[in-house]
Amino acid sequence: MQYPKVKTALAVDNHTLVVEFDNNKKKKYDVTQLLSKEMFSPLNNPVFFKAVRVEQGGYAVVWGENIDISEYELWSHGQAMP
């Protein structure tokens, strides 16, 4: 199965993203469960977290060069929004 690509991503609080996909659906994604992993620990910094951007091609959201969350993870585990 092919998953929709990420079109936009917005940090709405210190641990939640609102992600819009190229099929025009939106999902909320809470990163809290990832924060215990060392790779994701910088996301505890609210200023850094809000610097989220969409990777070219829409395959992930990224922070800097070392932290990313795939479109699969965001789509599969995000909470559908109206």
C-alpha positions in Angstrom: 0.0 0.0 0.0 1.2 3.5 -0.8 0.7 6.1 1.9 -0.3 9.7 1.2 2.6 12.2 1.2 2.9 15.0 3.7 1.8 18.4 2.4 2.1 20.6 5.5 3.0 20.2 9.1 2.3 22.5 12.0 3.3 22.2 15.7 0.2 23.2 17.6 1.6 22.8 21.1 4.8 21.4 22.6 4.2 17.8 21.5 1.4 17.7 18.9 1.6 18.1 15.1 -1.2 18.8 12.7 -0.3 17.1 9.5 -2.1 17.7 6.1 -1.6 15.0 3.5 -1.7 15.2 -0.3 -5.2 13.5 -0.2 -6.4 16.6 1.7 -6.9 14.7 5.0 -5.6 16.1 8.3 -4.3 14.1 11.2 -3.1 15.0 14.7 0.1 13.3 15.8 1.4 13.3 19.4 5.2 12.8 19.6 5.1 12.1 23.3 5.6 8.3 22.9 8.8 9.0 20.9 10.5 11.3 23.5 12.0 8.4 25.5 14.2 7.5 22.5 17.5 9.4 22.5 17.1 10.4 18.8 13.9 12.3 19.6 14.9 13.9 22.9 15.6 17.3 21.3 11.9 17.5 20.6 11.4 18.2 24.3 12.6 21.8 23.5 9.4 23.7 22.5 11.3 26.1 20.3 13.1 23.3 18.4 9.8 21.3 18.1 8.1 24.3 16.5 10.8 24.4 13.8 9.2 21.3 12.1 9.3 21.2 8.3 8.2 18.9 5.6 11.0 16.9 3.8 11.2 17.5 0.1 8.9 15.0 -1.6 6.6 14.7 1.4 8.1 11.5 2.7 8.5 12.8 6.3 8.5 15.7 8.7 12.0 16.7 9.8 13.9 18.7 12.4 17.4 19.5 11.3 19.3 16.7 9.6 19.0 13.9 12.2 15.3 13.7 13.3 12.5 12.7 11.1 9.1 11.0 11.3 7.9 9.1 8.2 4.7 9.7 6.3 3.8 6.0 7.1 4.1 6.7 10.9 2.2 9.9 10.7 -0.6 8.4 8.6 -0.9 5.1 10.5 -0.7 6.5 14.0 -2.1 10.0 13.6 -5.6 10.8 14.9 -8.1 11.7 12.1 -9.4 15.3 12.2 -12.6 16.6 10.8 
